[in-house]
């Protein structure tokens, strides 16, 4: 019994499918026994409902088995994608390290060569980030993408993310202002994935904000949840773009104009990460011509 309970704990979905399959087999055996008994004693009255029960149970077994096989195929597909991602990332990471070594001695190169090296380094980083995001997004279709959830202070984590992003915001001629309305907001989450989701929101905000621009980030704690609000002063989201906002690989009408390297997975990934933490990512249109507001809401630990 202990092994069964542990199996449910380790993999609830697989445990549920196994349970349903076992129940289906038990019902099938019982229905067959009733059918055999009815035939032996010559009482044909209950045969029709028993036959219906047998057919229903067989149908349930087929459905459970088909679902099981589909999930196993999803896992195999995920392993294949993981392998391809690994094969793509490794050479690029080696190239990134080589470029970093060259950049250390860049002063001895002509100015044009230094610019090209810097451009190559930037494009390599963008490509690696895109590969990571696509892999995580595909993984989210078949499995959870977060690791162990631990309790963190969301106020501190948000401040860290904003501080780490400040150089990128400055390079884009955008002032990033952080305001915290709390000191301690305990939330259970995967730290690296939360930082990734918030970074995607900051990237969006600073990319689409009119330059020179201003982006506000605030943390607001209530009784049961903590909200992280990112306000930009950008081009906003058109009515036609609303329909595809959370769809992977979907990009707005003017997205390429502002971000030619984007592939349309940042918001989708951030949306799914927030859901894995028991929260949600929402957006609202600010006043016309004043940008967009995105909000991550996460439940406080104990709620």
C-alpha positions as CSV (number, residue, x, y, z in Angstrom):
1,X,0.0,0.0,0.0
2,X,2.9,2.3,0.8
3,X,4.4,1.7,-2.6
4,X,1.1,2.6,-4.3
5,X,0.7,5.8,-2.4
6,X,4.3,6.7,-3.2
7,X,3.7,6.1,-6.9
8,X,0.7,8.4,-6.8
9,X,2.8,11.1,-5.1
10,X,5.7,10.8,-7.5
11,X,3.5,10.8,-10.6
12,X,-0.1,11.7,-9.9
13,X,-1.3,11.6,-13.6
14,X,0.3,8.2,-14.2
15,X,-1.1,6.9,-10.9
16,X,-4.6,8.1,-11.8
17,X,-4.4,6.4,-15.2
18,X,-3.3,3.2,-13.6
19,X,-6.1,3.4,-11.1
20,X,-8.7,4.0,-13.8
21,X,-7.3,1.1,-15.8
22,X,-7.5,-1.2,-12.8
23,X,-11.1,-0.1,-12.0
24,X,-12.0,-0.7,-15.7
25,X,-10.5,-4.2,-15.6
26,X,-12.3,-5.0,-12.3
27,X,-15.7,-3.8,-13.8
28,X,-15.1,-5.8,-16.9
29,X,-14.5,-9.0,-14.9
30,X,-17.6,-8.4,-12.8
31,X,-19.8,-7.8,-15.8
32,X,-18.5,-11.0,-17.5
33,X,-19.1,-13.0,-14.3
34,X,-22.7,-11.7,-14.2
35,X,-23.1,-12.5,-17.9
36,X,-21.8,-16.1,-17.4
37,X,-24.0,-16.6,-14.4
38,X,-27.1,-15.3,-16.2
39,X,-26.4,-17.7,-19.1
40,X,-25.9,-20.7,-16.7
41,X,-29.1,-20.2,-14.8
42,X,-31.1,-19.3,-17.9
43,X,-32.2,-15.9,-16.6
44,X,-31.8,-13.8,-19.8
45,X,-33.5,-10.7,-18.3
46,X,-30.3,-8.9,-17.1
47,X,-28.3,-9.9,-20.1
48,X,-28.9,-6.6,-22.1
49,X,-27.8,-4.2,-19.3
50,X,-24.8,-6.5,-18.5
51,X,-23.8,-6.4,-22.2
52,X,-24.1,-2.6,-22.2
53,X,-21.9,-2.6,-19.1
54,X,-19.3,-4.8,-20.8
55,X,-19.2,-2.6,-23.9
56,X,-19.0,0.6,-21.7
57,X,-16.2,-0.8,-19.7
58,X,-14.3,-2.0,-22.8
59,X,-14.7,1.6,-24.2
60,X,-13.3,3.0,-20.9
61,X,-10.3,0.7,-21.1
62,X,-9.6,1.7,-24.7
63,X,-9.8,5.4,-23.8
64,X,-7.5,5.1,-20.8
65,X,-5.0,3.0,-22.8
66,X,-5.1,5.5,-25.7
67,X,-4.5,8.4,-23.3
68,X,-1.6,6.5,-21.7
69,X,0.0,5.8,-25.1
70,X,-0.4,9.4,-26.1
71,X,1.3,10.6,-22.9
72,X,4.1,8.1,-23.5
73,X,4.6,9.4,-27.0
74,X,4.6,13.0,-25.7
75,X,7.4,12.0,-23.3
76,X,9.4,10.4,-26.1
77,X,8.9,13.5,-28.2
78,X,10.1,15.6,-25.4
79,X,13.2,13.5,-25.0
80,X,13.9,13.9,-28.7
81,X,13.4,17.7,-28.5
82,X,15.7,17.8,-25.5
83,X,18.4,16.0,-27.3
84,X,18.1,18.3,-30.3
85,X,18.2,21.4,-28.0
86,X,21.3,20.0,-26.4
87,X,23.0,19.4,-29.7
88,X,22.1,23.0,-30.9
89,X,23.1,24.7,-27.6
90,X,26.5,23.1,-27.1
91,X,28.3,24.4,-30.2
92,X,26.7,27.8,-29.6
93,X,27.9,27.9,-26.0
94,X,31.4,27.0,-27.2
95,X,31.2,29.8,-29.7
96,X,30.0,32.2,-27.0
97,X,33.0,31.3,-24.8
98,X,35.4,31.8,-27.6
99,X,33.9,35.2,-28.4
100,X,34.1,36.2,-24.8
101,X,37.8,35.3,-24.8
102,X,38.4,37.3,-27.9
103,X,36.5,40.3,-26.4
104,X,39.0,40.4,-23.5
105,X,41.7,41.3,-26.0
106,X,39.5,43.3,-28.3
107,X,41.4,46.5,-27.7
108,X,44.2,45.2,-30.0
109,X,41.8,44.9,-32.9
110,X,40.6,47.6,-35.2
111,X,37.4,49.4,-34.3
112,X,35.4,47.7,-37.1
113,X,36.5,44.2,-35.9
114,X,35.6,45.0,-32.3
115,X,32.1,46.0,-33.4
116,X,31.7,42.8,-35.4
117,X,32.8,40.7,-32.5
118,X,30.4,42.4,-30.2
119,X,27.6,42.0,-32.7
120,X,28.4,38.2,-33.0
121,X,28.5,37.9,-29.2
122,X,25.0,39.6,-28.9
123,X,23.5,37.5,-31.7
124,X,24.9,34.3,-30.2
125,X,23.3,35.1,-26.8
126,X,19.9,35.9,-28.5
127,X,20.0,32.6,-30.3
128,X,20.8,30.6,-27.2
129,X,18.0,32.4,-25.3
130,X,15.5,31.6,-28.1
131,X,16.5,27.9,-28.1
132,X,16.0,27.7,-24.3
133,X,12.6,29.4,-24.5
134,X,11.3,27.2,-27.4
135,X,12.4,24.1,-25.5
136,X,10.7,25.2,-22.2
137,X,7.5,26.1,-24.1
138,X,7.4,22.7,-25.8
139,X,8.1,21.0,-22.5
140,X,5.2,22.9,-20.9
141,X,2.8,21.1,-23.4
142,X,3.6,17.7,-21.9
143,X,5.0,18.3,-18.4
144,X,5.7,20.8,-15.7
145,X,8.8,22.9,-16.5
146,X,9.5,24.1,-13.0
147,X,11.8,22.3,-10.6
148,X,11.4,22.3,-6.8
149,X,9.2,25.0,-5.5
150,X,10.7,26.8,-2.5
151,X,9.6,29.8,-0.5
152,X,11.1,33.1,-1.5
153,X,10.6,36.7,-0.7
154,X,8.9,38.1,-3.8
155,X,9.8,41.7,-3.0
156,X,13.5,40.8,-2.9
157,X,13.4,38.6,-6.0
158,X,11.7,41.4,-8.0
159,X,14.2,43.9,-6.9
160,X,17.0,41.5,-8.0
161,X,15.4,41.1,-11.4
162,X,15.0,44.8,-11.9
163,X,18.6,45.5,-10.8
164,X,20.0,42.8,-13.1
165,X,18.0,44.3,-16.1
166,X,19.1,47.9,-15.5
167,X,22.1,47.8,-17.9
168,X,19.9,46.5,-20.8
169,X,17.3,49.2,-20.0
170,X,19.9,51.9,-20.0
171,X,21.3,50.5,-23.4
172,X,17.8,50.9,-24.8
173,X,17.6,54.5,-23.5
174,X,14.8,53.5,-21.1
175,X,14.6,54.5,-17.4
176,X,13.5,51.5,-15.2
177,X,11.9,52.6,-12.0
178,X,11.2,50.1,-9.2
179,X,8.7,50.8,-6.4
180,X,8.0,48.2,-3.6
181,X,5.0,48.5,-1.4
182,X,6.1,45.6,0.8
183,X,9.1,44.2,2.6
184,X,8.2,40.6,2.9
185,X,6.0,38.5,0.6
186,X,6.6,34.8,0.9
187,X,5.7,32.9,-2.3
188,X,6.5,29.3,-3.3
189,X,8.1,29.1,-6.8
190,X,11.0,28.1,-8.9
191,X,13.4,31.0,-8.6
192,X,15.1,30.7,-12.0
193,X,11.8,30.4,-13.9
194,X,10.3,33.3,-12.0
195,X,13.3,35.5,-12.9
196,X,13.0,34.4,-16.5
197,X,9.2,35.2,-16.7
198,X,9.8,38.7,-15.2
199,X,12.8,39.3,-17.5
200,X,10.6,38.6,-20.5
201,X,8.1,41.2,-19.3
202,X,10.9,43.8,-18.7
203,X,12.3,43.0,-22.2
204,X,8.9,43.5,-23.8
205,X,8.3,46.8,-21.9
206,X,11.7,48.3,-22.7
207,X,11.6,47.1,-26.3
208,X,8.3,48.6,-27.2
209,X,8.5,51.8,-25.1
210,X,9.0,55.0,-27.0
211,X,12.6,56.2,-26.7
212,X,13.7,57.9,-24.5
213,X,11.3,56.1,-22.3
214,X,10.2,55.2,-18.8
215,X,9.0,51.8,-17.4
216,X,7.6,51.4,-13.9
217,X,7.8,48.2,-11.9
218,X,5.9,47.8,-8.7
219,X,5.2,45.1,-6.1
220,X,1.9,45.3,-4.2
221,X,1.1,42.8,-1.4
222,X,-2.5,42.1,-0.2
223,X,-3.9,39.6,2.3
224,X,-3.7,36.6,0.0
225,X,-1.5,37.4,-2.9
226,X,1.3,39.6,-4.2
227,X,1.0,41.5,-7.5
228,X,4.0,42.5,-9.7
229,X,3.0,45.3,-12.1
230,X,5.0,46.3,-15.2
231,X,3.8,49.5,-16.9
232,X,5.3,50.7,-20.1
233,X,4.7,53.7,-22.3
234,X,4.9,51.9,-25.6
235,X,2.9,51.3,-28.8
236,X,0.3,49.3,-26.9
237,X,-1.6,46.2,-28.1
238,X,-4.0,46.5,-31.0
239,X,-7.4,44.8,-31.0
240,X,-6.3,42.3,-33.6
241,X,-3.2,41.4,-31.5
242,X,-5.3,40.7,-28.5
243,X,-6.5,37.4,-30.0
244,X,-3.0,36.0,-30.4
245,X,-1.4,37.5,-27.3
246,X,-0.8,34.2,-25.5
247,X,-0.2,32.0,-28.6
248,X,3.3,30.7,-29.1
249,X,5.2,32.1,-32.1
250,X,2.6,34.7,-32.7
251,X,3.8,38.3,-33.1
252,X,2.0,41.6,-33.3
253,X,1.7,43.7,-36.5
254,X,4.5,46.0,-35.6
255,X,6.7,43.6,-33.5
256,X,9.3,43.1,-36.2
257,X,9.8,46.8,-36.5
258,X,10.9,47.0,-32.8
259,X,12.3,43.6,-32.2
260,X,13.6,41.8,-35.4
261,X,15.2,39.0,-33.3
262,X,12.0,38.0,-31.4
263,X,10.3,34.7,-32.1
264,X,7.0,35.3,-30.2
265,X,7.4,32.9,-27.2
266,X,8.3,35.3,-24.3
267,X,4.8,36.2,-23.2
268,X,3.5,32.7,-23.8
269,X,6.2,31.3,-21.6
270,X,5.7,33.9,-18.9
271,X,2.0,33.1,-18.9
272,X,2.6,29.4,-18.4
273,X,5.2,29.9,-15.7
274,X,2.8,32.0,-13.7
275,X,0.2,29.3,-13.9
276,X,2.7,26.7,-12.7
277,X,3.1,28.8,-9.5
278,X,-0.6,28.8,-8.9
279,X,-0.9,32.4,-10.2
280,X,-1.7,34.2,-13.4
281,X,-0.4,36.8,-15.9
282,X,-2.9,39.4,-17.1
283,X,-2.7,42.6,-19.0
284,X,-4.7,45.8,-19.5
285,X,-4.6,48.6,-21.9
286,X,-3.7,51.9,-20.4
287,X,-4.9,55.3,-21.7
288,X,-4.6,55.5,-25.5
289,X,-1.1,56.2,-26.5
290,X,0.3,55.5,-23.0
291,X,1.3,51.8,-23.3
292,X,0.4,48.6,-21.7
293,X,0.3,47.2,-18.1
294,X,1.2,43.5,-17.4
295,X,0.5,42.0,-14.0
296,X,1.8,38.8,-12.4
297,X,-0.4,37.7,-9.4
298,X,0.9,34.9,-7.1
299,X,-0.6,33.5,-4.0
300,X,1.2,34.0,-0.7
301,X,2.5,30.9,1.1
302,X,-0.2,29.6,3.4
303,X,-3.0,30.7,1.1
